[in-house]
Amino acid sequence: MRRPPRKGIFVRKNTLLNLAFLSLVFFLLLIFMTLTAMEDSVGSDKELLQPAYWNQEEYDRALHAIDQPRDLTLQLTVTNGGKPSAGLPFEIVTGDEVSSGEILDAAGYFRKKVRYHHSFIETVFDNRIIPSSSRIDSTTYSWYYPGEWFSSLIYTVDFSLFSVKERMSAGKEEMEYAFSYPAGWKEKNAGVSFGSLYGMSSDAAAEPGGRKDTEARIIREEKGVCRVILHMNDFFRKWNDNYSTPYKAGDAYRVTIGLTLMPPGDFFTTAPSDRLDPAFVPKRYGGEVEATDGDPFLSVPSIVPEEKIRIEITRDIRLTAEMLAGYQKQGKGE
């Protein structure tokens, strides 16, 4: 006797239909599992669209204000005690670019439209080619103003405003440099660099009385004087062994001392512009941000305008036995 067919969906003549149904069930199950995993890992869709780190948008907004390319007309008048610095070459630094072929005219005047990046413009002068007794090697005028356009930037440079007096002991084991600057200017920072190995600095706001280390002292005095005293004996006693080849008497050694000042409020003069930066658009990040796009310890750059002047001297000195006396006393010198 012939057996009757089974009831239900699993019948032989509907094999293809059965396979299609099973595939659909499996596919739906897979989608459900995927959605569940996504919800567990990144939370809601709203959370997925938020910046990866708490200060990411603040960081992006600061960079937007800083990095816009802008242009203005730069106007300089350069003198030395009232006398025009005719034909003096200098550099203009505008973000990542350096223009080193700029020349003042016969009246010590310069005017040029400048395109700048990163919101700052610097003019750098080599004081060594200026007939002067100031003993300063270079002067840098820095102007930083993010987030705003200007049509012009105007200021006057007078090299006679700054000077430095030098004093050395008989064996040059102690060297003193006294920087002088005019009333109305404020000291921001003083620093010393011993070769390429060691540097120290003193912030006027953090250390108003100066800094006293065994190898160098930075002393702030009233009436526009900052005194830097270097004790070469103490320096080489502490640091000479850090060089791959320790220094000995007769060797040449370079020391750089710099002073950063904030000028009076009317030193840099600007004229407004009707041009505006493009509007800031917040960037949306995924749940996982690569190191190139985000950092859990982002340091937000400053968007506070800043104006400063850096005066610097560099001295190539010949080391003496007196400078190395402390090092030799330890039995390490020749």
One Martini backbone bead per residue (centre of mass of N, CA, C, O) as a GRO file, in nm:
protein
  334
    1MET     BB    1   0.099   0.035   0.020
    2ARG     BB    2   0.060   0.369  -0.009
    3ARG     BB    3   0.203   0.637   0.132
    4PRO     BB    4   0.121   0.920   0.267
    5PRO     BB    5   0.181   1.233   0.281
    6ARG     BB    6   0.327   1.476   0.455
    7LYS     BB    7   0.269   1.720   0.674
    8GLY     BB    8   0.381   2.033   0.586
    9ILE     BB    9   0.688   2.188   0.480
   10PHE     BB   10   0.842   1.903   0.470
   11VAL     BB   11   0.862   1.852   0.140
   12ARG     BB   12   1.000   1.733  -0.143
   13LYS     BB   13   0.867   1.931  -0.361
   14ASN     BB   14   0.974   2.187  -0.150
   15THR     BB   15   1.287   2.223  -0.121
   16LEU     BB   16   1.352   2.514  -0.222
   17LEU     BB   17   1.162   2.657  -0.025
   18ASN     BB   18   1.299   2.560   0.233
   19LEU     BB   19   1.579   2.688   0.182
   20ALA     BB   20   1.483   2.980   0.167
   21PHE     BB   21   1.367   2.996   0.454
   22LEU     BB   22   1.628   2.931   0.610
   23SER     BB   23   1.793   3.169   0.499
   24LEU     BB   24   1.614   3.392   0.616
   25VAL     BB   25   1.644   3.319   0.913
   26PHE     BB   26   1.954   3.348   0.926
   27PHE     BB   27   1.972   3.645   0.833
   28LEU     BB   28   1.802   3.770   1.062
   29LEU     BB   29   1.982   3.668   1.292
   30LEU     BB   30   2.239   3.817   1.204
   31ILE     BB   31   2.127   4.106   1.227
   32PHE     BB   32   2.056   4.095   1.527
   33MET     BB   33   2.345   4.039   1.634
   34THR     BB   34   2.483   4.292   1.515
   35LEU     BB   35   2.309   4.511   1.656
   36THR     BB   36   2.374   4.422   1.945
   37ALA     BB   37   2.684   4.469   1.928
   38MET     BB   38   2.675   4.772   1.859
   39GLU     BB   39   2.520   4.865   2.113
   40ASP     BB   40   2.737   4.764   2.318
   41SER     BB   41   2.994   4.933   2.201
   42VAL     BB   42   2.851   5.244   2.121
   43GLY     BB   43   2.560   5.261   2.152
   44SER     BB   44   2.417   5.507   2.038
   45ASP     BB   45   2.393   5.710   1.764
   46LYS     BB   46   2.460   5.971   1.917
   47GLU     BB   47   2.735   5.876   2.031
   48LEU     BB   48   2.876   5.821   1.754
   49LEU     BB   49   2.873   6.152   1.678
   50GLN     BB   50   3.077   6.210   1.883
   51PRO     BB   51   3.340   6.306   2.016
   52ALA     BB   52   3.597   6.116   2.152
   53TYR     BB   53   3.675   6.378   2.315
   54TRP     BB   54   3.612   6.632   2.527
   55ASN     BB   55   3.832   6.843   2.352
   56GLN     BB   56   3.808   6.821   2.040
   57GLU     BB   57   3.641   7.072   1.956
   58GLU     BB   58   3.822   7.282   2.086
   59TYR     BB   59   4.068   7.210   1.916
   60ASP     BB   60   3.944   7.254   1.633
   61ARG     BB   61   3.863   7.551   1.679
   62ALA     BB   62   4.148   7.660   1.724
   63LEU     BB   63   4.271   7.573   1.451
   64HIS     BB   64   4.078   7.735   1.278
   65ALA     BB   65   4.175   8.017   1.388
   66ILE     BB   66   4.486   7.977   1.318
   67ASP     BB   67   4.510   7.830   1.005
   68GLN     BB   68   4.428   8.066   0.846
   69PRO     BB   69   4.468   8.222   0.559
   70ARG     BB   70   4.630   8.542   0.528
   71ASP     BB   71   4.632   8.909   0.472
   72LEU     BB   72   4.866   9.195   0.461
   73THR     BB   73   5.010   9.511   0.532
   74LEU     BB   74   5.349   9.568   0.575
   75GLN     BB   75   5.491   9.822   0.807
   76LEU     BB   76   5.823   9.963   0.823
   77THR     BB   77   6.040  10.128   1.068
   78VAL     BB   78   6.402  10.168   1.069
   79THR     BB   79   6.621  10.234   1.346
   80ASN     BB   80   6.926  10.406   1.500
   81GLY     BB   81   6.881  10.656   1.692
   82GLY     BB   82   6.710  10.799   1.434
   83LYS     BB   83   6.855  10.639   1.213
   84PRO     BB   84   6.837  10.510   0.919
   85SER     BB   85   6.825  10.166   0.793
   86ALA     BB   86   6.972  10.148   0.516
   87GLY     BB   87   6.963   9.846   0.337
   88LEU     BB   88   6.851   9.640   0.533
   89PRO     BB   89   6.844   9.315   0.597
   90PHE     BB   90   6.570   9.068   0.621
   91GLU     BB   91   6.319   8.869   0.782
   92ILE     BB   92   6.018   8.679   0.698
   93VAL     BB   93   5.783   8.510   0.907
   94THR     BB   94   5.507   8.285   0.778
   95GLY     BB   95   5.504   8.031   0.943
   96ASP     BB   96   5.646   7.808   0.704
   97GLU     BB   97   5.775   8.076   0.594
   98VAL     BB   98   6.079   8.225   0.441
   99SER     BB   99   6.191   8.568   0.390
  100SER     BB  100   6.539   8.675   0.311
  101GLY     BB  101   6.516   8.929   0.073
  102GLU     BB  102   6.474   9.178   0.245
  103ILE     BB  103   6.462   9.550   0.200
  104LEU     BB  104   6.548   9.851   0.288
  105ASP     BB  105   6.529  10.160   0.229
  106ALA     BB  106   6.674  10.475   0.250
  107ALA     BB  107   6.451  10.530   0.501
  108GLY     BB  108   6.385  10.255   0.652
  109TYR     BB  109   6.160  10.129   0.460
  110PHE     BB  110   5.858   9.907   0.459
  111ARG     BB  111   5.633   9.768   0.196
  112LYS     BB  112   5.402   9.480   0.212
  113LYS     BB  113   5.233   9.214   0.099
  114VAL     BB  114   5.123   8.953   0.327
  115ARG     BB  115   5.126   8.606   0.353
  116TYR     BB  116   4.980   8.413   0.622
  117HIS     BB  117   5.034   8.166   0.880
  118HIS     BB  118   4.927   8.078   1.196
  119SER     BB  119   4.884   8.394   1.287
  120PHE     BB  120   5.195   8.483   1.207
  121ILE     BB  121   5.454   8.744   1.240
  122GLU     BB  122   5.803   8.781   1.151
  123THR     BB  123   6.093   8.981   1.232
  124VAL     BB  124   6.443   8.946   1.134
  125PHE     BB  125   6.748   9.066   1.285
  126ASP     BB  126   7.092   9.142   1.216
  127ASN     BB  127   7.293   9.312   1.441
  128ARG     BB  128   7.592   9.264   1.335
  129ILE     BB  129   7.543   9.477   1.077
  130ILE     BB  130   7.523   9.701   1.297
  131PRO     BB  131   7.622  10.005   1.396
  132SER     BB  132   7.705   9.907   1.729
  133SER     BB  133   7.711   9.874   2.110
  134SER     BB  134   7.492   9.649   2.206
  135ARG     BB  135   7.578   9.329   2.155
  136ILE     BB  136   7.363   9.228   1.963
  137ASP     BB  137   7.263   8.974   1.730
  138SER     BB  138   6.934   8.951   1.766
  139THR     BB  139   6.598   9.043   1.638
  140THR     BB  140   6.250   8.960   1.729
  141TYR     BB  141   5.930   9.022   1.579
  142SER     BB  142   5.613   8.929   1.726
  143TRP     BB  143   5.290   8.838   1.572
  144TYR     BB  144   4.973   8.724   1.728
  145TYR     BB  145   4.640   8.669   1.551
  146PRO     BB  146   4.369   8.493   1.590
  147GLY     BB  147   4.050   8.508   1.412
  148GLU     BB  148   4.161   8.766   1.232
  149TRP     BB  149   4.141   9.042   1.027
  150PHE     BB  150   4.377   9.258   0.846
  151SER     BB  151   4.508   9.524   0.651
  152SER     BB  152   4.732   9.614   0.876
  153LEU     BB  153   5.089   9.638   0.985
  154ILE     BB  154   5.246   9.857   1.232
  155TYR     BB  155   5.601   9.942   1.292
  156THR     BB  156   5.883  10.043   1.506
  157VAL     BB  157   6.235  10.019   1.483
  158ASP     BB  158   6.481  10.041   1.762
  159PHE     BB  159   6.802   9.946   1.840
  160SER     BB  160   6.861  10.149   2.095
  161LEU     BB  161   6.668  10.017   2.320
  162PHE     BB  162   6.890   9.791   2.327
  163SER     BB  163   7.117   9.619   2.562
  164VAL     BB  164   7.454   9.482   2.647
  165LYS     BB  165   7.652   9.390   2.924
  166GLU     BB  166   7.989   9.279   2.986
  167ARG     BB  167   8.133   9.036   3.224
  168MET     BB  168   8.461   8.913   3.323
  169SER     BB  169   8.664   8.718   3.453
  170ALA     BB  170   8.985   8.641   3.426
  171GLY     BB  171   8.901   8.319   3.349
  172LYS     BB  172   8.586   8.310   3.267
  173GLU     BB  173   8.413   8.152   3.494
  174GLU     BB  174   8.263   8.436   3.497
  175MET     BB  175   7.954   8.551   3.340
  176GLU     BB  176   7.806   8.873   3.249
  177TYR     BB  177   7.462   8.976   3.154
  178ALA     BB  178   7.317   9.302   3.087
  179PHE     BB  179   6.995   9.381   3.025
  180SER     BB  180   6.841   9.651   2.840
  181TYR     BB  181   6.527   9.837   2.877
  182PRO     BB  182   6.255  10.013   2.842
  183ALA     BB  183   6.008  10.176   2.947
  184GLY     BB  184   5.702   9.970   2.926
  185TRP     BB  185   5.848   9.713   2.935
  186LYS     BB  186   5.812   9.348   2.958
  187GLU     BB  187   5.905   9.068   3.106
  188LYS     BB  188   5.882   8.716   3.022
  189ASN     BB  189   6.178   8.586   2.936
  190ALA     BB  190   6.467   8.390   3.032
  191GLY     BB  191   6.764   8.241   2.867
  192VAL     BB  192   6.981   7.941   2.855
  193SER     BB  193   7.242   7.797   2.634
  194PHE     BB  194   7.445   7.508   2.652
  195GLY     BB  195   7.479   7.451   2.379
  196SER     BB  196   7.306   7.128   2.314
  197LEU     BB  197   7.247   7.013   2.619
  198TYR     BB  198   7.170   7.282   2.797
  199GLY     BB  199   6.878   7.437   2.955
  200MET     BB  200   6.744   7.754   3.080
  201SER     BB  201   6.461   7.914   3.250
  202SER     BB  202   6.270   8.229   3.321
  203ASP     BB  203   5.968   8.328   3.447
  204ALA     BB  204   5.836   8.622   3.545
  205ALA     BB  205   5.563   8.520   3.664
  206ALA     BB  206   5.685   8.271   3.835
  207GLU     BB  207   5.987   8.440   3.873
  208PRO     BB  208   6.028   8.752   3.979
  209GLY     BB  209   6.329   8.720   4.119
  210GLY     BB  210   6.425   8.469   3.976
  211ARG     BB  211   6.714   8.248   3.917
  212LYS     BB  212   6.906   7.992   4.116
  213ASP     BB  213   7.178   7.838   3.997
  214THR     BB  214   7.489   7.704   3.991
  215GLU     BB  215   7.536   7.769   3.666
  216ALA     BB  216   7.294   7.989   3.693
  217ARG     BB  217   7.172   8.337   3.688
  218ILE     BB  218   6.853   8.508   3.719
  219ILE     BB  219   6.822   8.864   3.744
  220ARG     BB  220   6.584   9.094   3.859
  221GLU     BB  221   6.546   9.435   3.789
  222GLU     BB  222   6.497   9.744   3.804
  223LYS     BB  223   6.484   9.953   3.536
  224GLY     BB  224   6.539   9.753   3.291
  225VAL     BB  225   6.691   9.478   3.420
  226CYS     BB  226   6.872   9.179   3.312
  227ARG     BB  227   7.060   8.930   3.486
  228VAL     BB  228   7.324   8.710   3.363
  229ILE     BB  229   7.490   8.436   3.533
  230LEU     BB  230   7.782   8.245   3.464
  231HIS     BB  231   7.905   7.918   3.586
  232MET     BB  232   8.136   7.728   3.438
  233ASN     BB  233   8.247   7.549   3.657
  234ASP     BB  234   7.976   7.422   3.749
  235PHE     BB  235   7.885   7.315   3.479
  236PHE     BB  236   8.127   7.115   3.415
  237ARG     BB  237   8.109   6.953   3.675
  238LYS     BB  238   7.808   6.841   3.603
  239TRP     BB  239   7.821   6.803   3.249
  240ASN     BB  240   8.077   6.688   3.097
  241ASP     BB  241   8.000   6.371   3.105
  242ASN     BB  242   7.756   6.403   2.887
  243TYR     BB  243   7.965   6.396   2.687
  244SER     BB  244   8.128   6.199   2.469
  245THR     BB  245   8.344   6.446   2.474
  246PRO     BB  246   8.505   6.601   2.687
  247TYR     BB  247   8.601   6.896   2.780
  248LYS     BB  248   8.882   7.122   2.726
  249ALA     BB  249   9.125   7.317   2.729
  250GLY     BB  250   9.074   7.525   2.426
  251ASP     BB  251   8.798   7.487   2.364
  252ALA     BB  252   8.507   7.538   2.196
  253TYR     BB  253   8.213   7.736   2.307
  254ARG     BB  254   7.853   7.768   2.318
  255VAL     BB  255   7.651   8.058   2.407
  256THR     BB  256   7.298   8.133   2.482
  257ILE     BB  257   7.118   8.446   2.519
  258GLY     BB  258   6.776   8.533   2.618
  259LEU     BB  259   6.515   8.794   2.569
  260THR     BB  260   6.170   8.839   2.655
  261LEU     BB  261   5.935   9.086   2.539
  262MET     BB  262   5.675   9.322   2.615
  263PRO     BB  263   5.519   9.558   2.468
  264PRO     BB  264   5.351   9.810   2.428
  265GLY     BB  265   5.020   9.846   2.324
  266ASP     BB  266   5.122  10.062   2.074
  267PHE     BB  267   5.333   9.925   1.890
  268PHE     BB  268   5.119   9.766   1.745
  269THR     BB  269   4.949   9.848   1.439
  270THR     BB  270   4.607   9.822   1.332
  271ALA     BB  271   4.381   9.747   1.064
  272PRO     BB  272   4.086   9.682   0.963
  273SER     BB  273   3.869   9.420   0.831
  274ASP     BB  274   3.596   9.276   0.625
  275ARG     BB  275   3.712   9.006   0.662
  276LEU     BB  276   3.638   8.650   0.691
  277ASP     BB  277   3.611   8.362   0.821
  278PRO     BB  278   3.515   8.067   0.804
  279ALA     BB  279   3.299   7.870   0.929
  280PHE     BB  280   3.259   7.657   1.182
  281VAL     BB  281   3.274   7.292   1.153
  282PRO     BB  282   3.201   7.029   1.307
  283LYS     BB  283   3.352   6.733   1.369
  284ARG     BB  284   3.282   6.396   1.299
  285TYR     BB  285   3.310   6.102   1.490
  286GLY     BB  286   3.382   5.808   1.565
  287GLY     BB  287   3.420   5.583   1.815
  288GLU     BB  288   3.697   5.547   1.662
  289VAL     BB  289   4.009   5.718   1.696
  290GLU     BB  290   4.273   5.800   1.555
  291ALA     BB  291   4.578   5.944   1.619
  292THR     BB  292   4.542   6.162   1.383
  293ASP     BB  293   4.248   6.275   1.514
  294GLY     BB  294   4.317   6.186   1.819
  295ASP     BB  295   4.355   6.270   2.181
  296PRO     BB  296   4.331   6.218   2.525
  297PHE     BB  297   4.574   6.469   2.552
  298LEU     BB  298   4.484   6.741   2.457
  299SER     BB  299   4.640   7.048   2.356
  300VAL     BB  300   4.520   7.353   2.355
  301PRO     BB  301   4.571   7.610   2.173
  302SER     BB  302   4.634   7.934   2.167
  303ILE     BB  303   4.403   8.237   2.109
  304VAL     BB  304   4.587   8.450   2.227
  305PRO     BB  305   4.714   8.730   2.183
  306GLU     BB  306   5.064   8.811   2.074
  307GLU     BB  307   5.342   9.025   2.184
  308LYS     BB  308   5.697   9.015   2.086
  309ILE     BB  309   6.050   9.033   2.192
  310ARG     BB  310   6.369   8.904   2.077
  311ILE     BB  311   6.679   8.895   2.242
  312GLU     BB  312   7.016   8.797   2.124
  313ILE     BB  313   7.306   8.603   2.225
  314THR     BB  314   7.627   8.482   2.095
  315ARG     BB  315   7.899   8.280   2.238
  316ASP     BB  316   8.235   8.210   2.152
  317ILE     BB  317   8.434   8.021   2.362
  318ARG     BB  318   8.740   7.974   2.541
  319LEU     BB  319   8.848   7.740   2.729
  320THR     BB  320   8.953   7.720   3.061
  321ALA     BB  321   9.094   7.608   3.346
  322GLU     BB  322   8.891   7.752   3.533
  323MET     BB  323   8.627   7.627   3.409
  324LEU     BB  324   8.759   7.317   3.477
  325ALA     BB  325   8.839   7.285   3.779
  326GLY     BB  326   8.608   7.109   3.900
  327TYR     BB  327   8.651   6.867   3.707
  328GLN     BB  328   8.959   6.817   3.771
  329LYS     BB  329   8.924   6.771   4.081
  330GLN     BB  330   8.778   6.482   4.019
  331GLY     BB  331   8.978   6.338   3.802
  332LYS     BB  332   8.863   6.392   3.481
  333GLY     BB  333   9.075   6.567   3.381
  334GLU     BB  334   9.377   6.687   3.220
   0.00000   0.00000   0.00000
